[in-house]
């Protein structure tokens, strides 16, 4: 994970935090399922739900980033750098 000094104000911060809190609860639930020797398929269904929820968080962040940060960079003639950064992130997300 690359450490950068860039920051931004998340336009949908509370929605993201709420989603992440739900995901956190789901992960704790899976942990408990494993501890309690629950059926593997039931655990896998929950893991799939967590992955889907994380994908939604990623897409929401990607959309916000594109509409705000990338759009701003384009207006400031820094579009090439912002687009390259966006493409690098998308490549990482799709591995």
Residue pairs with C-beta under 8 A, 6 or more apart in sequence:
8 65
8 68
8 69
10 16
10 61
10 64
11 64
11 68
12 60
12 64
15 60
16 57
16 60
16 61
19 53
19 56
19 57
19 60
20 57
22 53
23 50
23 53
23 54
23 57
26 46
26 49
26 50
26 53
27 50
29 46
30 43
30 46
30 47
30 50
33 42
33 43
33 46
34 43
58 93
62 86
62 89
62 90
62 93
65 86
65 89
66 86
69 82
70 79
70 82
70 83
70 86
73 79
73 81
73 82
74 82
